[in-house]
Amino acid sequence: MDFNKLAKMIQNNDVALAIGMVLVVAMMVIPLPAPVLDILLVINISLSVIILLVCMYVQEPLEYSSFPTMLLMSTLFRLALNISSTRLILLHADAGNVIEAFGNVAVGGNYVVGTVVFIILVIINFMVITGGATRVAEVSARFTLDSMPGKQLSIDSDLNAGLITEDQARTRRRKLEREANFYGTMDGASKFVKGDAGAGIVITIVNIVGGLIIGIWQQSMDFMVALSTFTILTVGDGLVSQLPALFISTATGMIVSRAAGQDTSLSTDVNREMFSDPRILFIVAGLLCLIGFVPGFPPIPFLSFAAGLGFFAYNKQKEKQTEKEKEAQQILAKEQEAKKPQNARKKASREDVMELLNVEAMEIEIGYRLVSLLDAERNGDLLDRISQIRRQTALDLGIILPSIRVRDNLQLAPNAYQIKLKGVAIESGEVYPEKLLAMNSADMAETVGLRGINAIEPAFGLPALWISDSDRELAELNGFTVVTPSAVISTHLTEVIKKNSAEILTRADVKSLVENLKKDNEEVIDQLMKDISYSEVQVVMQNLLKERVSVRDLQTILETIGTYSKINKESDYLTEQCRMALSRSICKQNMTDAGDLLAVTLSPDIENVIAAGMSANGQSLSLDPNFTRMMIDNLNQEIEKALTQTGNQPVILCSSPIRLAFRRLIERTYPQISVLSYNEIPPNVSARSVGVVRAHAMS
């Protein structure tokens, strides 16, 4: 036999554990000699102490996730030892030196007193420790499972608000699942502890009664000799088994009652929470001192402990005073450091400087009076609105927004905020957290008697009024649209995102979107990406987003790019082909509630002039400035007329060759108006002309 292989097998934890469990079961059947039983009893006691100490020093229950399994294994091991010791007691009236020593110490020359003490120990373990641990495990399991949906929603909310990353959210979800599994398992495992305590009582009764019968009838012992012998052995056996059971029961109660998520040990928590306030310690010391002077009470123990507790409280008070002085010195040192000239300050490390180079994709900075909008306890819902914006952006535009950081900035005015894109402030506004914004004309406000602070709604530039909450009903009854400060900021943020979505979309975002699409069509997407690059896809998607075209149908975009890139790799050409492929969704987002597409068209002579001014590759457009100015004036008249007549903003409809050039010509003047080509109108869409831009009055 190869002993090296055998040694390696034993060293393997899984193999050793399997062999150990088989031997434990075998112990219930195979008789053990007394010396071997002594060794196993010592191992059992040591193991129970180790489990108890581990439970004391873990910082949270999940650090000892194997505890339910260890509880079952230790209980099975202890029951096997009980069976082996019972066999030796009844057969030979001898169960080894360990059990005999425990019995003699517990009995102390009087087996009646020893028996009473042992019974009290069993009752404490069964009724108090085990019962309490079982109940705590049941309640912990129930409340943990009940709170899981709320905790999962909290994780999703933090992820959508950008407070945590995807990896952090995945880690927290995994921890939440482990926590639920742990407490659910502990609920069942605690029943083993309770059953073990009950079995110990039954085994004790069997040992005494059975030992008396066997000693008197089979071994011809005197009654008192038999009673003394078997009582000592039974009490010793009971102590050897009940002490580890008591340790395990205590460990069970400690680990299930330990608050999850703590980052300190039990001793640190007890010291901080019970003995950190010297005022309480002084009060207790004074109370003990008074009791010590009451006639009839022993003064020495009370006064001694009062003096010790008072000395401990005095030292605690000195420590607190020292900590306060250190904190004050640190604050003073920071203030002095800040007052030093820049060249006299300590040079920053390379890591500090590198952190300064990090630029957030999107940020919102707020004045100090707007911090309440972030506090859910004060009805602040700005973070929830931002998470909703991220979801809505994914649905409307088809992109995943990066985390949007919200920070306070003391350099801003108290009620001001600004929206930053890649570290640069691009939009700003002012809101009043204690008021509401009522939007309508200023003249209308004076007519109905509304009073407030005149303002301009930051997202759309509408005239508005900041009013108090008591005037809300009056404003709504008179046709005003009333919104909260959080709604003003979130609406402004939404418009900023729509206007700058092309700049927000990075190549890494494109790759993530493509990888997500691969989950359902891996082979097809891999084949498409062999012919095109992520940079080509990014440019096309950015071109679409500049005109507020949703890129949610990414598969259609990739298939179109893959098909037409073999003909022409120009991004403008590929973008126009993608627009035609996405024509249904483009028309849908521009339709009225009645299902019509209202359009202002260009007359043929204007289209001819624009086509003649285009370069060969369509990249540039050369037109007479007078022609351009008069055409835009005419276009403005037609759009205003359509808005007045229909109440809806029309699109501009033109031929496909000049669509992109015309869009670039007017995008600074009309950034929100969609320009469509005739090829982008599907057969099932009803397009209705509400105006024509003609060439009259143009030279």
C-alpha positions as CSV (number, residue, x, y, z in Angstrom):
1,M,0.0,0.0,0.0
2,D,1.3,3.5,-0.9
3,F,1.4,5.4,2.4
4,N,2.3,8.7,0.7
5,K,-1.0,8.6,-1.2
6,L,-2.9,7.8,2.0
7,A,-1.3,10.7,3.8
8,K,-2.2,13.1,0.9
9,M,-5.8,11.8,1.0
10,I,-6.0,12.5,4.8
11,Q,-4.5,16.0,4.3
12,N,-7.4,16.8,1.9
13,N,-10.0,18.5,4.0
14,D,-13.0,17.0,2.1
15,V,-11.7,13.5,2.4
16,A,-10.8,13.9,6.1
17,L,-14.3,15.4,6.8
18,A,-16.0,12.5,5.0
19,I,-13.9,9.9,6.9
20,G,-14.7,11.7,10.2
21,M,-18.4,11.6,9.6
22,V,-18.4,7.9,8.8
23,L,-16.4,7.2,12.0
24,V,-18.9,9.2,14.0
25,V,-21.8,7.1,12.8
26,A,-19.8,4.0,13.4
27,M,-19.2,5.0,17.0
28,M,-22.9,4.5,17.6
29,V,-22.6,0.8,16.8
30,I,-19.0,-0.2,17.6
31,P,-18.0,-0.3,21.3
32,L,-15.1,2.0,22.2
33,P,-12.5,1.3,24.8
34,A,-12.4,3.8,27.8
35,P,-9.0,5.4,26.8
36,V,-10.2,6.2,23.3
37,L,-13.5,7.6,24.7
38,D,-11.4,9.9,27.0
39,I,-9.6,11.4,24.1
40,L,-12.8,11.9,22.1
41,L,-14.5,13.6,25.0
42,V,-11.6,16.0,25.3
43,I,-11.8,16.7,21.6
44,N,-15.6,17.3,21.9
45,I,-15.1,19.9,24.7
46,S,-12.3,21.6,22.8
47,L,-14.4,21.8,19.7
48,S,-17.3,23.3,21.5
49,V,-15.1,26.0,23.1
50,I,-13.6,26.8,19.7
51,I,-17.1,27.3,18.2
52,L,-18.1,29.5,21.1
53,L,-15.1,31.7,20.7
54,V,-15.4,32.0,17.0
55,C,-19.0,33.1,17.4
56,M,-17.8,35.8,19.9
57,Y,-15.2,37.2,17.6
58,V,-17.0,37.2,14.2
59,Q,-18.0,40.7,13.1
60,E,-21.1,39.5,11.3
61,P,-22.9,36.2,11.0
62,L,-21.9,35.6,7.4
63,E,-18.3,35.3,8.4
64,Y,-19.2,32.0,9.9
65,S,-21.6,30.8,7.2
66,S,-20.6,27.1,7.9
67,F,-22.0,27.4,11.5
68,P,-25.3,25.5,10.8
69,T,-23.4,22.6,9.3
70,M,-20.9,22.6,12.2
71,L,-23.9,22.6,14.6
72,L,-25.3,19.5,13.0
73,M,-21.9,17.7,12.9
74,S,-21.0,18.6,16.5
75,T,-24.5,17.5,17.7
76,L,-24.1,14.2,15.9
77,F,-20.6,13.7,17.4
78,R,-21.9,14.4,20.9
79,L,-24.8,12.0,20.6
80,A,-22.4,9.3,19.4
81,L,-20.2,9.9,22.4
82,N,-23.3,9.7,24.7
83,I,-24.2,6.3,23.2
84,S,-20.6,5.0,23.6
85,S,-20.4,6.2,27.2
86,T,-23.8,4.8,28.1
87,R,-22.7,1.4,26.7
88,L,-19.6,1.4,28.9
89,I,-21.5,2.6,32.0
90,L,-24.1,-0.1,31.7
91,L,-21.8,-2.9,30.7
92,H,-18.7,-2.3,32.9
93,A,-19.8,0.4,35.4
94,D,-16.7,2.3,34.1
95,A,-16.7,5.0,31.4
96,G,-13.1,6.2,31.6
97,N,-11.1,8.7,33.6
98,V,-12.7,11.9,32.2
99,I,-16.3,11.0,33.0
100,E,-15.3,9.7,36.5
101,A,-13.3,12.9,37.2
102,F,-16.2,15.1,36.2
103,G,-18.6,13.1,38.3
104,N,-16.5,13.2,41.4
105,V,-16.0,16.9,41.1
106,A,-19.7,17.6,40.6
107,V,-20.9,15.3,43.3
108,G,-18.3,16.4,45.8
109,G,-18.9,13.6,48.2
110,N,-22.7,14.0,48.1
111,Y,-24.3,12.5,45.1
112,V,-27.7,13.9,46.0
113,V,-26.4,17.5,45.8
114,G,-24.4,16.7,42.7
115,T,-27.5,15.3,41.0
116,V,-29.5,18.4,41.9
117,V,-26.8,20.7,40.5
118,F,-26.7,18.6,37.3
119,I,-30.5,18.8,37.0
120,I,-30.4,22.6,37.4
121,L,-27.7,22.8,34.7
122,V,-29.8,20.7,32.3
123,I,-32.9,22.8,32.9
124,I,-30.9,26.0,32.3
125,N,-29.5,24.6,29.0
126,F,-32.9,23.2,27.8
127,M,-35.3,25.8,28.9
128,V,-33.3,29.1,28.8
129,I,-30.3,28.9,26.5
130,T,-31.7,26.4,23.9
131,G,-35.2,27.7,24.0
132,G,-34.1,31.3,23.6
133,A,-31.6,30.5,20.8
134,T,-34.3,28.6,18.9
135,R,-36.8,31.4,19.2
136,V,-34.3,34.0,18.1
137,A,-33.3,31.9,15.1
138,E,-37.0,31.6,14.0
139,V,-37.7,35.3,14.3
140,S,-34.4,36.2,12.6
141,A,-35.2,33.9,9.7
142,R,-38.7,35.3,9.3
143,F,-37.8,38.9,9.4
144,T,-34.8,38.4,7.1
145,L,-36.9,36.8,4.5
146,D,-39.6,39.4,4.9
147,S,-37.1,42.3,4.4
148,M,-35.5,40.8,1.3
149,P,-37.7,42.6,-1.2
150,G,-37.1,46.0,0.4
151,K,-33.4,45.4,0.6
152,Q,-33.3,44.4,-3.1
153,L,-35.2,47.5,-4.1
154,S,-32.8,49.6,-2.0
155,I,-29.9,48.1,-4.0
156,D,-31.6,48.8,-7.3
157,S,-32.3,52.3,-6.2
158,D,-28.7,53.0,-5.3
159,L,-27.5,51.5,-8.6
160,N,-29.9,53.6,-10.6
161,A,-28.9,56.7,-8.7
162,G,-25.3,56.0,-9.4
163,L,-24.3,55.6,-5.8
164,I,-22.9,52.1,-6.4
165,T,-21.4,50.3,-9.4
166,E,-22.8,47.2,-11.1
167,D,-20.2,45.1,-9.4
168,Q,-21.0,46.5,-6.0
169,A,-24.7,45.9,-6.6
170,R,-24.0,42.3,-7.6
171,T,-21.9,41.8,-4.5
172,R,-24.6,43.2,-2.3
173,R,-27.3,41.0,-3.9
174,R,-25.1,38.0,-3.4
175,K,-24.5,38.9,0.2
176,L,-28.3,39.4,0.7
177,E,-29.0,35.9,-0.7
178,R,-26.3,34.4,1.5
179,E,-27.8,36.2,4.6
180,A,-31.3,34.8,3.8
181,N,-29.9,31.3,3.3
182,F,-27.9,31.5,6.5
183,Y,-30.8,32.6,8.7
184,G,-33.2,30.1,7.0
185,T,-30.7,27.3,7.7
186,M,-30.2,28.5,11.3
187,D,-33.9,28.2,11.8
188,G,-33.7,24.5,11.1
189,A,-30.3,23.9,12.7
190,S,-31.5,25.3,16.0
191,K,-33.9,22.4,16.2
192,F,-30.9,20.1,16.5
193,V,-29.7,21.9,19.6
194,K,-33.1,21.7,21.2
195,G,-33.4,18.0,20.4
196,D,-29.9,17.3,21.7
197,A,-30.8,18.9,25.0
198,G,-33.9,16.8,25.3
199,A,-32.0,13.7,24.4
200,G,-29.4,14.4,27.1
201,I,-32.2,14.4,29.8
202,V,-33.6,11.1,28.5
203,I,-30.1,9.5,28.4
204,T,-29.4,10.6,32.0
205,I,-32.6,9.0,33.3
206,V,-31.8,5.8,31.3
207,N,-28.3,5.6,32.7
208,I,-29.4,6.0,36.4
209,V,-32.5,3.6,36.2
210,G,-30.7,1.1,33.9
211,G,-27.5,1.2,36.0
212,L,-29.4,0.5,39.2
213,I,-31.2,-2.5,37.6
214,I,-28.0,-3.9,36.1
215,G,-25.9,-3.2,39.2
216,I,-28.3,-4.9,41.6
217,W,-29.7,-7.7,39.5
218,Q,-26.8,-8.6,37.2
219,Q,-23.7,-7.5,39.1
220,S,-25.0,-8.3,42.6
221,M,-24.2,-4.8,44.0
222,D,-25.6,-3.4,47.1
223,F,-28.3,-0.8,46.5
224,M,-26.4,2.1,48.0
225,V,-23.1,1.1,46.2
226,A,-25.0,0.8,42.9
227,L,-26.7,4.1,43.4
228,S,-23.5,5.9,44.3
229,T,-21.5,4.3,41.4
230,F,-24.0,4.8,38.7
231,T,-25.0,8.3,39.9
232,I,-21.4,9.5,39.8
233,L,-20.9,8.0,36.3
234,T,-24.2,9.4,35.1
235,V,-23.6,12.8,36.4
236,G,-20.1,12.8,35.0
237,D,-21.3,11.6,31.6
238,G,-24.1,14.2,31.7
239,L,-21.6,17.0,32.5
240,V,-19.2,16.0,29.8
241,S,-22.0,16.1,27.3
242,Q,-24.0,19.0,28.7
243,L,-21.1,21.4,29.0
244,P,-20.3,21.3,25.3
245,A,-24.0,21.4,24.5
246,L,-24.3,24.5,26.7
247,F,-21.3,26.1,24.8
248,I,-22.9,25.3,21.5
249,S,-26.3,26.6,22.5
250,T,-24.8,29.8,23.8
251,A,-22.8,30.1,20.5
252,T,-26.1,29.6,18.5
253,G,-27.8,32.3,20.5
254,M,-24.9,34.7,20.1
255,I,-24.5,34.3,16.3
256,V,-28.2,34.7,15.5
257,S,-28.6,37.7,17.8
258,R,-25.5,39.4,16.3
259,A,-26.7,42.4,14.2
260,A,-25.7,41.9,10.5
261,G,-23.4,44.4,8.9
262,Q,-21.4,45.3,12.0
263,D,-17.7,46.0,11.4
264,T,-16.4,45.4,14.9
265,S,-16.1,42.4,17.3
266,L,-18.5,41.7,20.2
267,S,-16.1,42.8,22.9
268,T,-15.5,46.1,21.1
269,D,-19.2,46.7,20.8
270,V,-19.9,45.9,24.5
271,N,-17.0,48.2,25.6
272,R,-18.2,51.0,23.3
273,E,-21.9,50.7,24.1
274,M,-21.9,49.8,27.8
275,F,-18.8,51.3,29.3
276,S,-18.0,54.4,27.2
277,D,-20.2,56.9,29.1
278,P,-18.5,57.8,32.4
279,R,-21.7,59.5,33.7
280,I,-23.5,56.1,33.8
281,L,-20.5,54.5,35.6
282,F,-20.4,57.3,38.2
283,I,-24.1,56.9,38.9
284,V,-23.8,53.1,39.4
285,A,-20.7,53.6,41.6
286,G,-22.6,56.1,43.8
287,L,-25.6,53.7,44.0
288,L,-23.4,50.8,45.2
289,C,-21.7,53.1,47.7
290,L,-25.1,54.1,49.2
291,I,-26.2,50.4,49.5
292,G,-22.9,49.6,51.2
293,F,-23.8,52.1,54.0
294,V,-27.3,50.7,54.5
295,P,-27.5,48.8,57.9
296,G,-27.6,45.0,57.4
297,F,-25.8,45.0,54.0
298,P,-22.2,43.8,53.9
299,P,-20.2,47.0,53.2
300,I,-16.9,45.5,51.9
301,P,-18.1,44.0,48.6
302,F,-20.4,47.0,47.8
303,L,-17.8,49.6,48.7
304,S,-14.9,47.8,47.0
305,F,-16.7,47.4,43.8
306,A,-18.0,51.0,44.0
307,A,-14.4,52.3,44.4
308,G,-13.2,50.2,41.5
309,L,-16.1,51.3,39.2
310,G,-15.5,54.9,40.2
311,F,-11.8,54.7,39.3
312,F,-12.7,53.1,36.0
313,A,-15.2,55.9,35.3
314,Y,-12.6,58.6,36.2
315,N,-10.1,57.1,33.7
316,K,-12.8,57.0,31.0
317,Q,-13.6,60.6,31.5
318,K,-9.9,61.5,31.2
319,E,-9.7,59.5,27.9
320,K,-12.7,61.4,26.5
321,Q,-11.2,64.7,27.4
322,T,-7.9,63.8,25.8
323,E,-9.8,62.7,22.6
324,K,-11.6,66.0,22.4
325,E,-8.3,67.9,22.8
326,K,-6.8,65.9,20.0
327,E,-9.7,66.6,17.7
328,A,-9.5,70.3,18.5
329,Q,-5.7,70.3,17.7
330,Q,-6.3,68.4,14.4
331,I,-9.0,71.0,13.4
332,L,-6.7,73.9,14.3
333,A,-3.8,72.3,12.4
334,K,-6.0,71.9,9.3
335,E,-7.0,75.6,9.5
336,Q,-3.4,76.7,9.9
337,E,-2.4,74.5,7.0
338,A,-5.1,76.0,4.8
339,K,-3.8,79.5,5.6
340,K,-0.3,78.8,4.5
341,P,0.8,79.9,1.0
342,Q,0.4,77.4,-1.7
343,N,4.1,76.8,-2.2
344,A,4.6,76.2,1.6
345,R,2.1,73.3,1.7
346,K,3.1,69.7,1.5
347,K,3.3,68.4,-2.0
348,A,0.5,66.1,-2.9
349,S,1.4,62.5,-3.8
350,R,1.1,61.1,-7.3
351,E,-2.0,59.2,-6.3
352,D,-3.7,62.3,-5.0
353,V,-3.0,64.1,-8.3
354,M,-4.2,61.2,-10.3
355,E,-7.5,61.3,-8.5
356,L,-7.9,64.9,-9.4
357,L,-7.7,64.0,-13.1
358,N,-10.8,61.8,-12.9
359,V,-13.7,63.5,-14.7
360,E,-17.3,62.5,-14.0
361,A,-19.4,62.0,-17.1
362,M,-22.4,63.8,-15.5
363,E,-22.7,65.7,-12.3
364,I,-25.2,68.0,-10.5
365,E,-23.9,70.5,-8.1
366,I,-26.3,72.2,-5.7
367,G,-26.2,75.0,-3.2
368,Y,-26.5,74.2,0.5
369,R,-30.2,75.1,0.8
370,L,-31.0,72.4,-1.8
371,V,-29.4,69.6,0.2
372,S,-32.9,68.8,1.7
373,L,-34.0,67.7,-1.7
374,L,-31.7,64.7,-1.3
375,D,-33.0,63.7,2.1
376,A,-35.8,61.1,1.9
377,E,-36.7,61.7,5.6
378,R,-37.5,65.3,4.7
379,N,-39.6,64.2,1.6
380,G,-36.6,64.9,-0.7
381,D,-37.1,62.8,-3.9
382,L,-34.4,64.1,-6.2
383,L,-32.3,60.9,-6.1
384,D,-35.4,58.8,-6.9
385,R,-36.2,61.1,-9.8
386,I,-32.7,60.7,-11.1
387,S,-33.0,57.0,-11.0
388,Q,-36.3,57.2,-13.0
389,I,-34.5,59.5,-15.5
390,R,-31.9,56.8,-16.1
391,R,-34.6,54.2,-16.7
392,Q,-36.6,56.5,-19.0
393,T,-33.5,57.4,-21.0
394,A,-32.8,53.7,-21.6
395,L,-36.4,53.3,-22.9
396,D,-36.5,56.6,-24.9
397,L,-33.0,56.8,-26.3
398,G,-31.7,53.3,-25.9
399,I,-28.5,54.3,-24.0
400,I,-27.4,53.6,-20.5
401,L,-26.6,56.8,-18.6
402,P,-23.5,56.8,-16.5
403,S,-23.8,57.4,-12.8
404,I,-25.0,60.9,-12.1
405,R,-23.3,62.3,-9.1
406,V,-25.0,64.9,-6.9
407,R,-22.7,67.1,-4.8
408,D,-23.1,70.2,-2.7
409,N,-21.0,73.2,-3.7
410,L,-20.6,76.0,-1.2
411,Q,-19.4,78.3,-3.9
412,L,-22.8,78.3,-5.6
413,A,-25.6,80.5,-4.4
414,P,-27.8,78.8,-1.7
415,N,-30.7,78.1,-4.1
416,A,-28.7,77.5,-7.3
417,Y,-27.7,74.3,-9.1
418,Q,-25.6,73.5,-12.1
419,I,-25.4,70.5,-14.4
420,K,-22.0,69.5,-15.5
421,L,-21.0,67.4,-18.5
422,K,-17.5,65.9,-18.3
423,G,-16.5,68.4,-15.6
424,V,-17.8,71.5,-17.4
425,A,-21.0,73.3,-16.3
426,I,-23.3,73.5,-19.3
427,E,-26.7,74.4,-17.7
428,S,-27.7,76.1,-14.5
429,G,-30.8,77.2,-12.7
430,E,-32.3,78.3,-9.4
431,V,-35.1,76.7,-7.3
432,Y,-36.6,77.4,-3.9
433,P,-36.9,74.2,-1.9
434,E,-39.8,75.5,0.3
435,K,-41.9,76.7,-2.7
436,L,-43.6,75.4,-5.8
437,L,-43.1,76.5,-9.4
438,A,-46.4,77.6,-11.2
439,M,-46.0,77.9,-14.9
440,N,-48.2,80.3,-17.0
441,S,-48.0,83.9,-18.2
442,A,-47.1,86.6,-15.7
443,D,-50.2,88.6,-16.7
444,M,-52.4,85.7,-15.8
445,A,-50.8,85.5,-12.4
446,E,-51.6,89.1,-11.6
447,T,-55.2,88.5,-12.9
448,V,-55.9,85.7,-10.5
449,G,-54.1,87.3,-7.6
450,L,-51.2,84.9,-7.3
451,R,-48.1,86.4,-5.5
452,G,-44.6,85.0,-5.6
453,I,-41.2,85.3,-7.1
454,N,-41.0,85.8,-10.9
455,A,-38.9,83.2,-12.7
456,I,-38.2,81.5,-15.9
457,E,-38.6,77.7,-16.1
458,P,-35.0,76.5,-16.9
459,A,-35.7,73.6,-19.2
460,F,-38.0,75.3,-21.7
461,G,-37.7,79.0,-20.8
462,L,-41.4,79.4,-19.9
463,P,-42.6,82.3,-17.6
464,A,-43.3,81.0,-14.1
465,L,-43.8,82.0,-10.5
466,W,-42.4,80.5,-7.3
467,I,-45.4,80.3,-5.0
468,S,-46.1,79.0,-1.5
469,D,-47.7,75.6,-0.9
470,S,-50.8,77.3,0.4
471,D,-51.4,78.9,-3.1
472,R,-51.2,75.6,-4.9
473,E,-54.9,74.9,-5.1
474,L,-55.6,78.4,-6.4
475,A,-52.9,78.1,-9.1
476,E,-54.2,74.7,-10.3
477,L,-57.8,75.9,-10.4
478,N,-56.7,78.7,-12.7
479,G,-54.9,76.5,-15.2
480,F,-51.3,76.8,-13.9
481,T,-49.0,73.8,-14.1
482,V,-47.5,73.4,-10.6
483,V,-44.4,71.4,-10.0
484,T,-42.0,70.7,-7.1
485,P,-38.4,71.9,-7.0
486,S,-37.1,68.4,-7.6
487,A,-39.3,68.1,-10.6
488,V,-37.9,71.3,-12.0
489,I,-34.3,70.0,-11.6
490,S,-35.1,66.6,-13.0
491,T,-36.9,68.0,-16.0
492,H,-34.0,70.3,-16.7
493,L,-31.6,67.4,-16.4
494,T,-33.7,65.3,-18.8
495,E,-33.6,68.0,-21.5
496,V,-29.8,68.4,-21.0
497,I,-29.4,64.6,-21.4
498,K,-31.5,64.6,-24.6
499,K,-29.5,67.6,-26.1
500,N,-26.1,66.0,-25.2
501,S,-26.8,62.3,-25.5
502,A,-24.4,62.0,-28.4
503,E,-21.6,63.4,-26.3
504,I,-22.5,61.2,-23.4
505,L,-22.3,58.0,-25.4
506,T,-18.7,56.6,-25.2
507,R,-17.1,53.8,-27.1
508,A,-17.1,51.7,-23.9
509,D,-20.9,52.3,-23.7
510,V,-21.3,51.0,-27.3
511,K,-19.3,47.9,-26.5
512,S,-21.5,47.2,-23.4
513,L,-24.7,47.6,-25.4
514,V,-23.4,45.3,-28.1
515,E,-22.3,42.7,-25.5
516,N,-25.7,42.9,-23.9
517,L,-27.3,42.3,-27.4
518,K,-25.1,39.2,-27.8
519,K,-26.9,37.4,-25.0
520,D,-29.7,36.5,-27.3
521,N,-28.0,36.6,-30.7
522,E,-24.4,35.8,-30.1
523,E,-23.5,34.2,-33.4
524,V,-25.3,36.9,-35.5
525,I,-23.7,39.8,-33.6
526,D,-20.2,38.3,-33.7
527,Q,-20.5,37.9,-37.5
528,L,-21.7,41.5,-37.9
529,M,-18.9,42.9,-35.7
530,K,-16.3,41.1,-37.9
531,D,-17.0,43.5,-40.7
532,I,-17.5,46.8,-38.7
533,S,-15.7,48.4,-35.8
534,Y,-17.0,49.8,-32.5
535,S,-15.8,53.3,-33.6
536,E,-18.0,53.1,-36.8
537,V,-21.0,52.1,-34.7
538,Q,-20.3,54.8,-32.2
539,V,-20.2,57.6,-34.8
540,V,-23.4,56.4,-36.4
541,M,-25.2,56.2,-33.1
542,Q,-24.0,59.6,-32.1
543,N,-25.3,61.1,-35.4
544,L,-28.7,59.5,-34.7
545,L,-28.7,60.8,-31.1
546,K,-27.9,64.3,-32.2
547,E,-31.2,64.4,-33.9
548,R,-32.9,62.7,-30.9
549,V,-33.4,59.4,-32.8
550,S,-33.6,56.4,-30.4
551,V,-30.9,53.8,-30.8
552,R,-32.7,51.2,-28.7
553,D,-33.2,49.0,-31.8
554,L,-29.4,48.3,-31.9
555,Q,-29.7,45.1,-33.9
556,T,-31.3,46.9,-36.8
557,I,-28.6,49.5,-36.7
558,L,-25.8,46.9,-36.7
559,E,-27.4,45.0,-39.5
560,T,-27.8,48.2,-41.6
561,I,-24.2,49.3,-41.0
562,G,-23.0,45.8,-41.8
563,T,-25.0,45.7,-45.1
564,Y,-24.2,49.2,-46.4
565,S,-20.6,49.6,-45.1
566,K,-19.6,47.3,-48.0
567,I,-20.9,49.9,-50.4
568,N,-19.7,53.1,-48.6
569,K,-18.1,53.5,-45.2
570,E,-18.9,57.2,-44.9
571,S,-20.6,57.8,-41.5
572,D,-23.1,60.2,-43.0
573,Y,-24.1,57.7,-45.6
574,L,-24.5,54.9,-43.0
575,T,-26.5,57.2,-40.7
576,E,-29.0,58.0,-43.5
577,Q,-29.4,54.3,-44.2
578,C,-30.0,53.6,-40.5
579,R,-32.6,56.4,-40.4
580,M,-34.5,54.7,-43.2
581,A,-34.3,51.4,-41.4
582,L,-35.6,53.1,-38.2
583,S,-38.3,55.1,-40.1
584,R,-41.2,53.6,-38.1
585,S,-39.8,54.6,-34.7
586,I,-38.7,58.0,-36.0
587,C,-42.2,58.8,-37.3
588,K,-43.8,57.4,-34.2
589,Q,-41.9,59.8,-31.9
590,N,-43.0,62.8,-34.0
591,M,-46.7,61.9,-34.4
592,T,-49.5,63.8,-32.8
593,D,-51.9,62.2,-30.3
594,A,-54.3,61.7,-33.2
595,G,-51.8,59.6,-35.1
596,D,-50.9,62.2,-37.8
597,L,-47.5,63.4,-38.9
598,L,-47.7,67.2,-39.3
599,A,-45.1,68.4,-41.8
600,V,-43.8,71.7,-43.3
601,T,-42.4,70.9,-46.7
602,L,-39.9,72.7,-48.9
603,S,-40.9,73.8,-52.4
604,P,-39.0,72.3,-55.4
605,D,-37.1,75.4,-56.3
606,I,-35.7,75.7,-52.7
607,E,-34.6,72.1,-52.8
608,N,-32.9,72.7,-56.2
609,V,-31.0,75.7,-54.8
610,I,-29.8,73.6,-51.8
611,A,-28.9,70.6,-53.9
612,A,-26.9,72.9,-56.2
613,G,-25.0,74.4,-53.2
614,M,-23.9,71.0,-51.9
615,S,-20.4,69.7,-52.5
616,A,-19.7,66.5,-54.3
617,N,-19.4,64.4,-51.1
618,G,-22.3,66.3,-49.4
619,Q,-20.0,67.4,-46.5
620,S,-20.4,71.1,-47.1
621,L,-23.1,73.5,-48.3
622,S,-22.5,76.9,-50.0
623,L,-25.5,79.2,-50.2
624,D,-26.1,82.9,-50.7
625,P,-26.4,84.5,-47.2
626,N,-29.5,86.5,-48.3
627,F,-31.1,83.3,-49.6
628,T,-30.4,81.6,-46.3
629,R,-31.7,84.4,-44.2
630,M,-34.9,84.8,-46.1
631,M,-35.5,81.1,-46.3
632,I,-35.2,80.7,-42.5
633,D,-37.5,83.7,-42.0
634,N,-40.1,82.0,-44.2
635,L,-39.6,78.7,-42.4
636,N,-40.1,80.5,-39.1
637,Q,-43.4,81.9,-40.3
638,E,-44.7,78.5,-41.5
639,I,-43.7,76.8,-38.2
640,E,-45.4,79.5,-36.1
641,K,-48.5,79.3,-38.3
642,A,-48.6,75.5,-37.8
643,L,-48.2,75.8,-34.1
644,T,-51.0,78.3,-33.9
645,Q,-53.4,76.2,-36.0
646,T,-52.7,72.7,-34.6
647,G,-51.0,73.3,-31.3
648,N,-48.4,70.8,-32.3
649,Q,-44.8,71.2,-33.5
650,P,-44.5,70.0,-37.1
651,V,-41.5,68.2,-38.7
652,I,-39.8,69.4,-41.8
653,L,-40.1,67.2,-44.8
654,C,-37.7,67.2,-47.8
655,S,-36.1,65.0,-50.3
656,S,-33.5,62.4,-49.2
657,P,-30.4,63.9,-51.0
658,I,-30.6,67.2,-49.2
659,R,-32.0,66.1,-45.8
660,L,-28.7,66.0,-43.9
661,A,-27.4,69.3,-45.4
662,F,-30.7,71.1,-44.6
663,R,-30.7,69.7,-41.1
664,R,-27.2,71.1,-40.5
665,L,-28.1,74.4,-42.0
666,I,-31.0,75.0,-39.5
667,E,-29.9,73.0,-36.4
668,R,-28.6,76.1,-34.6
669,T,-31.9,77.9,-35.1
670,Y,-34.2,75.0,-34.6
671,P,-32.4,72.3,-32.6
672,Q,-35.6,70.5,-31.5
673,I,-37.3,70.3,-34.9
674,S,-37.0,67.0,-36.7
675,V,-36.0,67.0,-40.4
676,L,-37.3,63.9,-42.2
677,S,-36.9,62.8,-45.8
678,Y,-39.7,61.3,-47.9
679,N,-38.0,58.0,-47.8
680,E,-38.4,57.9,-44.1
681,I,-42.2,57.9,-44.2
682,P,-43.6,54.3,-44.1
683,P,-46.7,53.6,-46.2
684,N,-48.9,53.2,-43.1
685,V,-48.1,56.7,-41.7
686,S,-50.4,59.5,-42.6
687,A,-48.4,62.7,-43.3
688,R,-50.3,65.9,-43.5
689,S,-48.8,69.1,-44.9
690,V,-49.5,72.2,-42.8
691,G,-47.2,74.6,-44.6
692,V,-44.8,75.0,-47.5
693,V,-41.6,77.0,-47.5
694,R,-41.6,78.8,-50.9
695,A,-39.0,80.9,-52.8
696,H,-41.1,84.0,-53.2
697,A,-39.5,87.2,-52.1
698,M,-36.1,85.5,-52.6
699,S,-33.5,86.5,-55.1
